[in-house]
């Protein structure tokens, strides 16, 4: 039986790259995208997740369940905290795209630099890493790297400036960390170039997140 995964997005930038990852990792899967790009705008405006944003996301998770999803993938790190609350209200398992990345990072590295282009993503990602480290009993040192101006450059249609600002931030972090985590899935395309520039391991969330979905689907098959 064909499995269905519903991916919930707060913006449109990651939808096509993530579709390509699904085609590689889960080629037989039916992927349904639920996109509301007003969500991230509201989070940015408020400086964090609001009750209204939480309520709308819960509505999308329930819609995903109604359309027959076997697994729901939350693709936005800025709203990951909503998943923790929503899991008790939705019968379908919800995967946070960055959870597997965070677990791998803290299990392998003690000093981690976190790069984001939005403060609303930086703080949740660092909180997730700390939570994973605590659960694993690992000692962790985090260094934040906000690539100021990179997000605005991307919105303004200046991808080269966006990439340059991220690369500069990575170079600044490299000397003091063991590895670099990219807080936003949309930055995954820079993983290889940043690894080459910094000489450090660089982790991003899309592929690891989809692999987590794959493991969950396989576990469901075993139970059935």
N, C-alpha and C positions, 0 to 999 in steps of 0.2 A: 504494500500500500504506500502511495506517495505521501511523504511527510510534508506538513505545512509549517513554515516559520513566518511569523509576523514581526517585522522590524519597525520599531517606533522611532521616528526621527523628530528632532526639534529644529532641523535645518535641512537644506537640500544638498549640501556639498558632499556628503559622504555616501549618498544613495548609490550612485553609479560605481564608485570604487568598491563598495561593499558587495554589490551585485557580482562583480568580477571575482571577489574572494569566494562567494557562495558557489559560483560556477566551477571553481577549482576544487573546493573542499567538499561541497555537497551538491554535486551536479544533478542529482535526481530530485532535489528538494523543490517544493513550490514555495517561492518567496513572495510575500505580500508586504508592500511598503505602506505605512501610515505616516504621513508627513504633515507637520504643522509648524511652519517656520516662524509663526508668531510667538511660539513658546520661548525660544532662546532670546528673542527681542525683549520679552517681558521679564525674563530672568536677569538679563543685563540691566534693564531699566531699574529693577528693584534691588539689584546687587545680590540676588540669591533667589531661591525657590520660594514662591508665595503659596498660600492656601489655594488660590485660584489656579495656579499652574499645576499643583498637585492634583486637584480635582479633575482638571482636563486630561491629565496624563492617565489617571485611573480610568476615565471614560474610554480612552484609546486602548488601554489594556483589556478592558471588558469587551470592547468591540473586536479586538483581536481574538479573544476567546470565542465570541459569537460566530466569527467567520471560520472557525474550525482549526485554529492554530494549535499545533502540538507543543510548540515552544514560542515564547515571546522574547525578542531581543531588544533591550533598551540600548540605543546607540549613542546616547548623549551623557558624557561624564558629569556635566553640570547639574543634572537632575537625578543622579544615581540614588540619592537619599530617598527619593519617592518610591523606588523599587522595594526598599526594605519594608515600607508601610503597606504597599500595594499587595505584596505576596500573600497577606492574610485575607485578601478580599477577592482574589482571582484564582480560579481553579487550575489554570495553566501555569507551568513554571516560567518564571521570568529570569532571564540571564542579563547581567550587566556586562556590557561589552568590554569594560576595563578590568573586571574582577580577576580573570585569568592572568592578565598582564601583571597586575599588582602582586598576585601570589607568586608568580615566577620571579619577579624582581626581588621581593624580600627574601625568597628562599635561596637566592644566589648571591646577592650583593648587600653589603652593610652600609655603604655610602651611596646614596642615590640622588641624582639631580633631576628635578621635575620641570619640564618646559611646557608652558602654555601661552597662548596668545590672549586669553581672557582670564581675569581674576576669578570669575565665577566658575571656571573649570579648574584652576590651579588649586584652590582651597579644598574642593571635594576630592580631588585626586590624591592630595597629600594626606587627607583624612583617611581615605581608603587604604593607602599604603601603611599608615600607622596601625590601622585596625587589623590588617592582615599580618603585620609583623607581631603585634601583640598576641593574636590568636596562635601564631606559630612559635611563640616564645623566642623571637629573634630580636637582637639589638639593631636599631636602625637610626641612621643619621640622614636627614633630608635637607637638601638645598634647593630653594625655589628659584626658578628662572622665568620671569615674565618677559616675554618678547614684546616689549611695549611698541605699539604702533603697527604690529604685524597684521592684526585682525583688520584694522581700518584699511591697511594697504590692500588686503585681499578684497574687501568689500568695494574698494575704489577701482578694482580692476588692475591692480599692480602686483601680480603674483611674484615677480622677480624680487621686489622689495620685501614682500612677505617672507619669502624664503631666505633672503639675506639677513633679515632681522633675527629669524630663528637660528640660522647658522652662527651668527655672532653671539647669541645667547648661549648656544651649545659650547662654543669655543671658550667662553668665559667660565663655564661650569667645569669643563673637562679636567682641569688640574686638581680639583678638590673632591672628585667623586669617582666611584668605581664603575658606575653605569648611568645612563640617561634614560628617563622615561618620558615619552611624548604623551601629554595629557589628553590631547584631542585626536580622535581617529582620523580626521582630515589631514593630519600631519604625517601619516604613515608613509606616504610616497617619498618623504625625505629621509627615511630610516637609513638607507644604504649610504647616501651622501654624507649624512651626519656622522655615521660610523667611520667613514673614511677620513673625514676632516678632523675628528676628535681623537681617533684611535681608541675609543671606548665602545663597549656594547651599548646598543640603542634598542629600546623596546617600544613597540606600538601595539595598539589594542585590536585592530580589526581581525587579523588572521587568528590570533589567540582567542578572541571572543567567538569567532565562528567555529573554531575547533572545540570550544567548550559546548557550544550548541550541538555539534556533531556527537560528542560523548554522551550528552543527555538524551539525544534521540536514540542512540544505540542502546543505552540503558533501558529506555522505554520498550524497545523491541525485545530485550531479554526478559523483562517482566511479563510481557504479553506471551 
